[in-house]
């Protein structure tokens, strides 16, 4: 089984999230979605989430492409979710270049080098949700 992992905030469902998750799932057999904790979003992105963690996770669980939804690490740079789940592929969103750089410079902490796949950007119109 080829496991794929994707990270995100997923602050309110919309069509772009649905498509990104489908694209990530197409990279393997089992898609694990890592949802960022509220305090991490505020720390990394500088804003408060509109929708709390539990609700964001529930929205993601409803997506057909998703096999598993987990909570992101409590502490930045520990990579615990990757160490525990050992995905073959990590799908990176178009706006996650810092995540990609951090992963690539910390492969030694993981003990292996997962494949990194950059996903394309999707436009979201206001009427799409």
PyMOL commands that set and color helices and strands:
alter all, ss='L'
color gray80, all
select helices_A, chain A and resi 15-25+38-45+53-61+80-85+97-105+107-110+126-128
alter helices_A, ss='H'
color red, helices_A
select strands_A, chain A and resi 3-8+30-35+68-71+89-92+115-118
alter strands_A, ss='S'
color yellow, strands_A
deselect
rebuild
show_as cartoon
